[in-house]
Amino acid sequence: MGTNILDRLYDELSKTGEPLPVEECAARYLRTDNAAVAARIFEGLLFKDERFRLSKGLVLALPPKRPFAGRAIDSLEFAVLDFETNGLGPVDRAIEVGVVACAGGEEIASFESLINPGTPVAPFVQVMTGIGPEQLAGKPSFSEIWPALKGLLDERVLVAHNLPFDGRILRNELEILGSGRLHGAPGLCTLKLSRRLHPSEESHCLDALAERHGLSFEARHRALGDARVTSRLLWLLLEEASDRFAVATWDDLEKFLAPAKRRNGRYIRHGAKTG
């Protein structure tokens, strides 16, 4: 619950650039008749999230971290992440994770593990992934695999196909674990990048993109298999962005993916000709 609330608050504060009183934030995002209790709960949530600064009762969204500013794309290392989840709301739990660390289009390390969430798995997930209670029995919890997973994620660009989903699962698990250390880390969504490069294409799902680019799955709807295809897709899309739009650095990529800005009634994107 707390993670989704703070995601929405961060988006709101980032757009306005103005701080809000913590009491007002609590009243908007927490449903309770006790304003003082709501404010204390909200302060506790904010304290664990380094995207925010709380000062004199005001909540301010801090600018996103930019540890890769000025770096050439081909000098960066990427951690391509994929989760399979139990498919049960309101908070999905991870049941499998796969990560591929790569640089220059080459895989340099990988990690995969089934995860016992301590909760049931939806029937449709069992059919789709082949992961059921019997496969998860005796498997490690997220807290047990986190040190190995963190070792692959640290100091690399976090990548996923539909990053908002996989990023949310990661933040949910970190919230349950009591750690928010990856909040604010820069990420790259291959779904978003594909849409930006090919806005007229009807589908940008991983299956459609794999077929379009001639990529094959070792195992579809399994975390490492999907992460490996996403890692290969990532480099193909980055090469295309470089060839067509001269995207050579992390700064170029951020500008390329930034929302269009309105100028004289027209939407202008990075790299577009304006007349």
C-alpha positions in Angstrom: 0.0 0.0 0.0 2.6 2.5 1.1 4.7 2.2 -2.0 1.9 2.9 -4.4 0.8 5.9 -2.4 4.3 7.4 -2.4 4.7 6.7 -6.2 1.6 8.8 -6.8 2.7 11.5 -4.4 6.2 11.6 -6.0 4.6 12.1 -9.5 2.3 14.8 -8.2 5.1 16.8 -6.4 7.5 16.3 -9.3 5.0 17.9 -11.7 4.2 20.9 -9.5 7.7 21.4 -8.1 6.0 22.7 -4.9 6.1 21.2 -1.4 2.9 20.1 0.4 2.2 20.0 4.1 2.5 16.5 5.4 -1.0 16.7 6.9 -2.4 17.6 3.5 -0.6 14.6 1.9 -1.9 12.3 4.5 -5.5 13.6 4.1 -5.3 13.0 0.3 -3.7 9.6 0.3 -4.7 7.9 3.6 -8.4 7.2 4.4 -8.8 7.9 8.1 -10.7 10.3 10.3 -7.8 10.9 12.6 -5.6 13.5 11.0 -2.9 13.4 13.6 -2.5 9.6 13.3 -2.6 9.8 9.5 0.2 12.4 9.5 2.4 10.2 11.8 1.8 7.2 9.6 2.7 9.3 6.5 5.9 10.6 8.1 6.9 7.0 8.8 6.5 6.1 5.2 8.4 9.2 4.0 11.3 8.6 6.3 12.1 5.3 4.6 11.9 6.7 1.1 14.9 8.8 -0.1 12.9 10.4 -2.9 11.4 12.8 -0.4 12.7 15.4 2.0 10.5 16.3 5.0 11.3 19.7 6.6 9.3 21.9 8.9 6.1 19.8 8.2 6.5 20.2 4.4 7.1 17.3 1.9 9.3 18.0 -1.1 10.1 15.6 -3.9 13.9 15.5 -4.6 15.2 15.4 -8.2 15.9 11.9 -9.5 19.4 10.7 -9.0 21.6 10.9 -12.1 24.7 8.8 -11.4 25.1 8.1 -15.1 25.0 11.7 -16.3 27.5 12.3 -19.1 28.3 8.6 -19.6 28.4 7.1 -23.0 25.8 4.4 -23.6 28.5 1.9 -24.6 30.3 2.5 -21.3 27.3 1.6 -19.1 26.4 -1.7 -17.6 22.7 -2.7 -17.4 20.8 -5.0 -15.1 17.8 -6.4 -17.0 15.2 -7.6 -14.5 12.1 -9.7 -14.8 9.7 -10.9 -12.1 7.0 -13.6 -12.2 4.3 -12.9 -9.5 1.6 -14.7 -7.7 -1.1 -12.7 -9.6 -3.0 -11.9 -6.4 -4.0 -8.3 -5.6 -3.9 -5.9 -4.0 -0.1 -6.4 -3.6 1.5 -8.9 -6.0 4.3 -11.0 -4.5 7.3 -12.2 -6.5 7.5 -15.9 -7.1 10.5 -15.9 -9.5 13.2 -13.4 -10.4 15.7 -13.3 -13.3 18.4 -10.8 -13.9 20.8 -10.5 -16.7 23.8 -8.1 -16.3 25.1 -6.9 -19.7 27.3 -4.4 -21.3 28.0 -3.6 -25.0 25.3 -6.1 -26.0 27.1 -9.0 -24.1 25.9 -10.9 -21.1 28.4 -10.7 -18.2 26.4 -12.3 -15.4 23.0 -13.7 -14.5 20.9 -14.8 -11.6 17.6 -16.6 -11.3 15.7 -18.0 -8.4 12.2 -19.2 -7.5 10.9 -17.3 -4.4 8.4 -18.6 -1.9 6.1 -15.6 -1.1 4.3 -17.4 1.7 1.0 -16.8 -0.2 -1.1 -18.7 -2.7 -0.4 -18.5 -6.5 -3.3 -17.6 -8.8 -4.5 -20.5 -11.0 -3.9 -18.6 -14.2 -0.3 -17.9 -13.1 0.3 -21.5 -12.5 -1.0 -22.4 -16.0 1.0 -19.6 -17.7 4.3 -20.1 -15.9 4.2 -23.7 -14.7 5.0 -22.5 -11.2 2.8 -23.9 -8.5 2.9 -24.5 -4.8 4.9 -27.7 -5.2 7.6 -25.8 -7.1 7.8 -23.1 -4.4 7.8 -25.4 -1.4 11.1 -25.0 0.4 12.4 -22.2 -1.9 14.0 -19.1 -0.4 12.1 -16.0 0.6 12.8 -12.6 -1.0 14.9 -11.6 2.0 17.1 -14.6 1.4 17.8 -14.0 -2.2 18.1 -10.2 -1.9 21.8 -10.0 -1.2 22.6 -11.8 -4.5 20.0 -9.8 -6.4 21.2 -6.5 -5.0 24.8 -7.4 -6.0 23.7 -7.5 -9.7 21.5 -4.4 -9.5 23.9 -2.0 -7.7 25.7 0.6 -9.9 23.9 -0.7 -13.1 21.1 0.8 -15.1 17.9 -1.0 -14.1 16.0 -2.3 -17.2 12.8 -4.1 -17.6 10.1 -4.5 -20.3 7.3 -2.6 -18.7 9.6 -1.2 -15.9 6.7 0.4 -13.9 5.4 -3.2 -13.3 8.7 -4.9 -12.4 9.9 -1.7 -10.5 6.7 -1.8 -8.5 7.2 -5.4 -7.6 10.8 -4.7 -6.5 9.7 -1.7 -4.4 6.9 -3.8 -2.8 9.3 -6.5 -1.8 11.8 -4.0 -0.5 9.1 -2.3 1.5 8.1 -5.6 3.1 11.8 -6.3 3.7 12.2 -2.8 5.3 14.7 -1.5 2.8 14.1 1.3 0.3 17.7 1.8 -0.9 16.9 1.5 -4.6 14.2 4.3 -4.6 15.2 6.9 -7.1 17.6 4.7 -9.0 17.6 5.5 -12.7 15.9 3.0 -14.9 15.1 2.2 -18.6 12.0 0.7 -19.9 12.4 -1.2 -23.2 8.6 -1.0 -23.8 8.8 2.8 -23.6 11.9 2.9 -25.8 10.3 0.7 -28.4 7.1 2.9 -28.5 9.3 6.0 -28.8 11.2 4.5 -31.8 8.2 3.0 -33.5 5.1 5.0 -32.5 3.1 3.6 -35.5 3.5 -0.1 -34.5 0.4 -1.6 -33.1 2.0 -3.9 -30.5 5.1 -3.5 -28.3 4.5 -6.5 -26.1 7.6 -8.7 -25.6 6.2 -11.5 -27.8 5.6 -9.1 -30.7 9.0 -7.4 -30.4 10.8 -10.7 -30.1 9.2 -11.9 -33.4 9.8 -8.5 -35.1 13.5 -8.7 -34.2 14.1 -12.4 -34.7 14.6 -13.2 -31.0 13.7 -16.5 -29.5 12.9 -17.5 -25.9 14.6 -20.2 -23.9 11.4 -20.2 -21.7 8.5 -17.8 -22.1 6.9 -16.5 -18.9 9.9 -17.6 -16.9 11.9 -14.8 -15.3 15.4 -15.5 -16.7 14.1 -16.5 -20.2 12.2 -13.2 -20.5 15.1 -11.2 -19.0 17.5 -12.7 -21.6 15.3 -11.8 -24.5 14.8 -8.3 -23.0 18.6 -7.8 -22.7 19.0 -8.7 -26.4 16.2 -6.4 -27.4 17.6 -3.6 -25.3 20.8 -3.5 -27.3 19.0 -3.6 -30.6 16.9 -0.7 -29.6 19.8 1.3 -28.3 21.7 0.7 -31.5 18.7 1.9 -33.5 18.3 5.0 -31.3 22.0 5.8 -31.9 21.8 5.3 -35.7 18.5 7.2 -36.2 18.6 9.9 -33.5 22.3 10.2 -32.5 21.6 8.9 -29.0 25.1 8.4 -27.7 25.0 9.2 -24.0 22.8 8.7 -21.0 21.8 12.4 -21.2 20.8 11.9 -24.8 18.7 8.9 -23.9 16.9 10.8 -21.1 16.1 13.6 -23.5 15.0 11.2 -26.2 12.5 9.5 -23.8 11.3 12.7 -22.1 7.7 13.7 -22.7 7.1 16.0 -25.6 7.0 19.7 -24.8 4.4 22.0 -26.3 5.8 24.9 -28.3 3.5 27.3 -30.3 0.7 24.8 -30.3 2.9 21.9 -31.5 4.6 19.1 -29.6 8.3 19.1 -30.0 10.5 16.1 -29.1 14.3 15.8 -28.6 15.9 15.4 -32.1 12.9 16.7 -34.0 13.2 19.3 -36.6 11.3 22.5 -35.9 11.4 24.2 -39.2 
